[in-house]
Amino acid sequence: MFEIHKRIVIDENQKPVAVQIPFDEFQRIEEVIENFGLAKLMVETEGDERLSGDATKDFYESLKAGDVAG
């Protein structure tokens, strides 16, 4: 893991209301969360039916055309 340099913002009653972190650290946190979500999705869909390259392209085109209900 990496260190997160945070500042706690408190209100007039000394209760924490927000956290400030450097933007580059925020971007790294976002990347970790996205990668975790992608890995989880890959595991969850491991047994799902796969489309061939042409079938995938046809399906994508039908989505763009609005032919497939979501």
C-alpha atoms as one frame of an Amber mdcrd trajectory, in Angstrom:
protein
   0.000   0.000   0.000   0.964   3.626  -0.153   0.838   6.359   2.439  -2.051
   8.811   2.248  -1.286  12.339   3.425  -4.635  13.557   4.704  -5.964  16.624
   6.454  -9.143  16.330   8.473 -11.518  19.287   8.152 -13.596  19.916  11.273
 -16.643  22.047  11.920 -17.178  24.602  14.682 -18.074  21.753  17.072 -14.750
  20.021  16.367 -16.508  17.203  14.478 -14.817  15.841  11.335 -16.746  16.827
   8.179 -14.281  16.223   5.322 -10.861  14.965   4.358  -8.382  16.672   2.033
  -5.745  14.624   0.222  -3.256  15.529  -2.493  -4.724  15.124  -5.992  -2.118
  12.594  -7.153  -2.918  10.381  -4.165  -6.631  10.676  -4.971  -5.907   9.523
  -8.533  -3.993   6.488  -7.216  -6.900   5.608  -4.900  -9.323   5.910  -7.825
  -7.150   3.617  -9.935  -7.025   0.997  -7.158 -10.820   1.085  -6.807 -11.360
   0.808 -10.573  -8.925  -2.109 -10.845 -10.619  -3.871  -7.939 -14.033  -3.414
  -9.564 -12.775  -4.698 -12.904 -11.167  -7.753 -11.296 -14.384  -8.474  -9.375
 -16.465  -8.165 -12.552 -14.109 -10.524 -14.387 -14.529 -13.148 -11.646 -18.317
 -12.690 -11.531 -18.699 -13.140 -15.302 -16.156 -15.931 -15.688 -18.779 -18.546
 -16.644 -20.883 -16.259 -18.841 -21.340 -16.871 -22.548 -18.676 -15.255 -24.730
 -19.272 -13.685 -28.133 -16.970 -14.096 -31.117 -15.299 -10.998 -32.540 -17.891
 -10.597 -35.299 -20.800 -11.275 -32.940 -19.419  -8.726 -30.506 -19.168  -6.105
 -33.250 -22.736  -6.853 -34.432 -24.057  -6.623 -30.866 -22.237  -3.315 -30.269
 -23.613  -1.879 -33.514 -27.143  -2.937 -32.522 -26.707  -1.146 -29.172 -25.603
   2.037 -30.950 -28.616   1.770 -33.259 -30.966   1.228 -30.316 -32.063  -2.203
 -31.537 -31.434  -4.013 -28.217 -33.397  -3.275 -25.051 -31.307  -2.919 -21.887
